[in-house]
Amino acid sequence: MNIRKLNPTETPPIDLLLEADPSKTKIESYLRHGSCFIAETNNHISGIYVMIPTSPDTAEVMNISVKEADQGKGIGKKLIHHAIEQARLQGYAYLEVGTANSSINQIAFYQKCGFRMTAIDHDFFLRHYEEPIFENGIQCRDMVRFRYNL
């Protein structure tokens, strides 16, 4: 598996990004402001992440997604470790990520990768998304924020 930056001439795999964020408008916005990296094997894209600068000392992973058929193979962990290394190389002190209160697996995943919970943005998904989002039988209401000290 190879992780590489998406070339400016390539079309990002929006369908894969939509699996982690149902808002095409939000995805298009952070794609304009960030760097997109893809994990691929033999020209098959299996995962993706988008990282943007949020302050002089902080970058944020805005979207990270692994194709369902490729989940459970360690690709997500390789992507997040790649993001950590990219943020470190770019001179950031922190890498942040946010996920929904209903994203039970992602909450565990980020902690296993060394991220620490830093805040809860109450009613984030109610304020920023027009349609209700449900996951694991739970409504996405709050954004759980995590930080990794680089």
C-alpha positions, -999 to +999 in steps of 0.1 A: +000+000+000+012+035-009+000+068+006+004+098-017-009+133-021-037+137-046-024+155-076-042+188-084-053+174-118-070+144-101-106+143-091-109+135-054-131+104-047-161+123-033-180+090-028-154+079-003-153+113+015-191+112+017-189+081+038-173+101+066-192+134+060-226+136+043-222+172+033-208+176-002-206+214+003-184+210+034-162+185+017-157+208-013-148+236+011-121+218+030-107+202-002-101+238-014-082+247+018-064+215+026-043+187+014-058+154+003-039+121+006-050+087-007-040+052+002-039+029-028-027-005-039-024-014-076-043+018-086-072+008-062-080+036-038-087+021-004-086+051+019-084+089+020-078+118+044-080+156+041-059+178+064-062+216+067-043+242+087-065+257+114-040+280+132-002+286+129+005+257+153-024+233+145-036+212+116-068+192+116-078+160+098-112+171+085-121+137+069-107+103+070-123+073+054-115+037+044-136+018+019-159-006+036-144-036+018-109-025+030-118-019+066-101-039+094-068-041+075-050-013+094-054+012+066-070+038+088-042+035+113-016+040+085-035+070+072-037+087+107+000+080+113+008+095+079-013+126+089+007+128+121+040+126+102+028+152+076+017+176+103+050+171+121+070+177+089+050+209+082+060+222+117+027+220+135+027+214+172-008+197+173-029+176+151-066+177+158-096+157+147-133+157+156-160+130+154-196+126+163-208+115+198-224+086+180-192+074+163-183+048+189-156+030+168-139+063+157-138+076+193-120+044+203-098+045+172-084+080+178-076+072+214-058+040+204-038+062+180-026+084+208-051+113+205-065+128+237-101+141+241-100+178+246-135+192+242-171+186+232-188+211+208-224+207+219-251+205+192-224+209+164-243+186+141-276+202+148-262+236+139-241+227+108-262+200+091-297+204+077-307+168+079-305+147+111-277+121+110-279+088+128-251+063+135-252+032+157-288+040+165-277+073+180-284+108+167-252+128+159-256+159+180-222+167+195-187+169+181-161+152+202-127+169+197-093+151+200-057+164+199-024+148+193+007+166+206+034+164+179 
